[in-house]
């Protein structure tokens, strides 16, 4: 009987302790989101899923998401996602880390409807065009 009472008391304490911290954590997260939204609300590059537009022979579903906290989410229908750090160097230039290298890109244009980047790669410059993702979006089946 004493063991059951001790276990019940311990489980109750854990439950009450966990519940008391939840509102504080939720409140902190909301404040961070509001602060980030206020500071970067006028930058159309941020917090949007950009899907690469290209030739019919290119792989579909290449996408980038430039988060306001400095995280770049890169993904495609054929490869697993990648998280990288990125920064906006100036109004017209961004850079991110990829496989231990820094990739720099000029922002040729950015609006609510289109993002055009001119990547400065070792083999030369490469233009990439992106459009906001259409929701819902499902990757096509892999050809067999």
C-alpha positions as a Markdown table, in Angstrom:
| # | Residue | x | y | z |
|---|---|---|---|---|
| 1 | Unk | 0.0 | 0.0 | 0.0 |
| 2 | Unk | 2.8 | 2.4 | 0.8 |
| 3 | Unk | 4.5 | 1.8 | -2.6 |
| 4 | Unk | 1.3 | 2.4 | -4.5 |
| 5 | Unk | 0.7 | 5.7 | -2.6 |
| 6 | Unk | 4.3 | 6.8 | -3.3 |
| 7 | Unk | 4.0 | 6.0 | -7.0 |
| 8 | Unk | 0.7 | 7.8 | -7.3 |
| 9 | Unk | 2.1 | 10.9 | -5.5 |
| 10 | Unk | 5.2 | 10.9 | -7.7 |
| 11 | Unk | 3.1 | 10.6 | -10.9 |
| 12 | Unk | 0.8 | 13.4 | -9.7 |
| 13 | Unk | 3.8 | 15.7 | -9.0 |
| 14 | Unk | 5.2 | 15.0 | -12.4 |
| 15 | Unk | 1.9 | 15.8 | -14.1 |
| 16 | Unk | 1.4 | 19.0 | -12.2 |
| 17 | Unk | 5.0 | 20.1 | -12.8 |
| 18 | Unk | 4.8 | 19.5 | -16.5 |
| 19 | Unk | 1.4 | 21.3 | -16.8 |
| 20 | Unk | 2.7 | 24.4 | -15.0 |
| 21 | Unk | 5.5 | 25.0 | -17.5 |
| 22 | Unk | 3.4 | 24.7 | -20.7 |
| 23 | Unk | 1.7 | 28.1 | -20.7 |
| 24 | Unk | 5.1 | 29.9 | -20.2 |
| 25 | Unk | 6.6 | 28.0 | -23.1 |
| 26 | Unk | 3.7 | 28.7 | -25.3 |
| 27 | Unk | 3.7 | 32.3 | -24.4 |
| 28 | Unk | 7.4 | 32.7 | -25.2 |
| 29 | Unk | 7.0 | 31.0 | -28.6 |
| 30 | Unk | 4.1 | 33.4 | -29.5 |
| 31 | Unk | 6.2 | 36.4 | -28.5 |
| 32 | Unk | 9.1 | 35.3 | -30.7 |
| 33 | Unk | 6.9 | 34.7 | -33.7 |
| 34 | Unk | 5.3 | 38.1 | -33.3 |
| 35 | Unk | 8.7 | 39.9 | -33.0 |
| 36 | Unk | 10.0 | 38.1 | -36.1 |
| 37 | Unk | 6.9 | 38.9 | -38.0 |
| 38 | Unk | 7.0 | 42.6 | -37.1 |
| 39 | Unk | 10.7 | 43.0 | -38.1 |
| 40 | Unk | 10.5 | 41.1 | -41.4 |
| 41 | Unk | 6.9 | 41.6 | -42.6 |
| 42 | Unk | 7.9 | 43.7 | -45.6 |
| 43 | Unk | 10.5 | 41.3 | -47.0 |
| 44 | Unk | 8.8 | 39.1 | -49.6 |
| 45 | Unk | 11.7 | 36.6 | -49.6 |
| 46 | Unk | 11.0 | 35.4 | -46.1 |
| 47 | Unk | 8.8 | 32.6 | -44.7 |
| 48 | Unk | 7.5 | 31.5 | -48.1 |
| 49 | Unk | 7.9 | 28.2 | -49.9 |
| 50 | Unk | 9.7 | 29.0 | -53.2 |
| 51 | Unk | 9.5 | 26.3 | -55.9 |
| 52 | Unk | 12.0 | 26.3 | -58.7 |
| 53 | Unk | 10.7 | 26.9 | -62.2 |
| 54 | Unk | 12.6 | 25.4 | -65.0 |
| 55 | Unk | 12.9 | 23.3 | -68.1 |
| 56 | Unk | 10.8 | 20.2 | -68.6 |
| 57 | Unk | 13.9 | 18.0 | -68.2 |
| 58 | Unk | 14.8 | 19.3 | -64.8 |
| 59 | Unk | 13.7 | 17.4 | -61.6 |
| 60 | Unk | 10.4 | 18.8 | -60.2 |
| 61 | Unk | 9.8 | 20.0 | -56.7 |
| 62 | Unk | 13.1 | 21.8 | -55.9 |
| 63 | Unk | 12.2 | 24.3 | -53.2 |
| 64 | Unk | 13.7 | 26.8 | -50.7 |
| 65 | Unk | 12.2 | 28.4 | -47.6 |
| 66 | Unk | 14.2 | 31.3 | -46.2 |
| 67 | Unk | 13.1 | 31.6 | -42.6 |
| 68 | Unk | 13.4 | 34.9 | -40.7 |
| 69 | Unk | 15.5 | 33.1 | -38.0 |
| 70 | Unk | 18.3 | 32.5 | -40.5 |
| 71 | Unk | 17.4 | 28.9 | -41.3 |
| 72 | Unk | 17.2 | 27.9 | -45.0 |
| 73 | Unk | 15.1 | 24.8 | -45.7 |
| 74 | Unk | 16.0 | 23.2 | -49.0 |
| 75 | Unk | 14.1 | 20.2 | -50.4 |
| 76 | Unk | 13.0 | 18.4 | -53.5 |
| 77 | Unk | 10.9 | 15.5 | -54.6 |
| 78 | Unk | 14.0 | 13.4 | -55.2 |
| 79 | Unk | 16.3 | 14.2 | -52.3 |
| 80 | Unk | 15.9 | 14.6 | -48.6 |
| 81 | Unk | 15.6 | 18.0 | -47.0 |
| 82 | Unk | 18.6 | 20.1 | -45.9 |
| 83 | Unk | 18.7 | 22.7 | -43.1 |
| 84 | Unk | 21.4 | 25.4 | -43.6 |
| 85 | Unk | 22.2 | 28.8 | -42.2 |
| 86 | Unk | 21.6 | 31.8 | -44.5 |
| 87 | Unk | 21.9 | 35.5 | -44.3 |
| 88 | Unk | 20.9 | 38.5 | -46.3 |
| 89 | Unk | 24.2 | 40.3 | -46.9 |
| 90 | Unk | 22.5 | 43.3 | -48.5 |
| 91 | Unk | 19.2 | 44.3 | -50.2 |
| 92 | Unk | 20.4 | 42.6 | -53.3 |
| 93 | Unk | 22.6 | 39.7 | -52.1 |
| 94 | Unk | 22.1 | 36.6 | -49.9 |
| 95 | Unk | 24.4 | 33.7 | -49.0 |
| 96 | Unk | 24.1 | 30.3 | -47.4 |
| 97 | Unk | 26.2 | 27.4 | -46.3 |
| 98 | Unk | 26.0 | 24.1 | -48.3 |
| 99 | Unk | 28.4 | 21.2 | -47.8 |
| 100 | Unk | 30.9 | 23.3 | -46.0 |
| 101 | Unk | 31.0 | 26.0 | -48.7 |
| 102 | Unk | 29.4 | 29.4 | -48.8 |
| 103 | Unk | 27.0 | 29.9 | -51.8 |
| 104 | Unk | 26.5 | 33.6 | -52.7 |
| 105 | Unk | 23.6 | 34.8 | -54.9 |
| 106 | Unk | 22.4 | 38.1 | -56.2 |
| 107 | Unk | 18.7 | 38.8 | -55.9 |
| 108 | Unk | 17.9 | 39.8 | -59.4 |
| 109 | Unk | 14.2 | 40.3 | -58.5 |
| 110 | Unk | 11.9 | 39.4 | -55.7 |
| 111 | Unk | 8.2 | 40.0 | -55.4 |
| 112 | Unk | 5.1 | 38.2 | -54.1 |
| 113 | Unk | 4.9 | 36.4 | -57.4 |
| 114 | Unk | 8.5 | 35.6 | -58.3 |
| 115 | Unk | 12.1 | 35.2 | -57.0 |
| 116 | Unk | 15.0 | 35.3 | -59.4 |
| 117 | Unk | 18.5 | 34.4 | -58.0 |
| 118 | Unk | 21.8 | 34.6 | -59.8 |
| 119 | Unk | 24.1 | 32.1 | -58.0 |
| 120 | Unk | 27.8 | 32.7 | -58.0 |
| 121 | Unk | 29.1 | 29.2 | -58.4 |
| 122 | Unk | 32.6 | 27.8 | -59.0 |
| 123 | Unk | 31.7 | 26.8 | -62.6 |
| 124 | Unk | 30.2 | 30.2 | -63.3 |
| 125 | Unk | 26.9 | 32.1 | -62.7 |
| 126 | Unk | 23.6 | 30.3 | -62.8 |
| 127 | Unk | 20.2 | 31.9 | -62.8 |
| 128 | Unk | 17.4 | 30.2 | -60.9 |
| 129 | Unk | 13.8 | 31.2 | -61.0 |
| 130 | Unk | 11.3 | 30.4 | -58.3 |
| 131 | Unk | 7.5 | 30.9 | -57.8 |
| 132 | Unk | 5.5 | 30.6 | -54.6 |
| 133 | Unk | 4.3 | 27.0 | -54.0 |
| 134 | Unk | 0.7 | 26.3 | -55.0 |
| 135 | Unk | -1.2 | 24.5 | -52.2 |
| 136 | Unk | -1.9 | 21.7 | -52.2 |
| 137 | Unk | 1.3 | 20.3 | -53.9 |
| 138 | Unk | 2.2 | 16.7 | -54.2 |
| 139 | Unk | 5.4 | 15.4 | -55.8 |
| 140 | Unk | 4.9 | 13.4 | -59.0 |
| 141 | Unk | 5.6 | 9.6 | -59.0 |
| 142 | Unk | 9.1 | 8.6 | -59.8 |
| 143 | Unk | 9.3 | 7.3 | -63.4 |
| 144 | Unk | 10.0 | 3.6 | -63.6 |
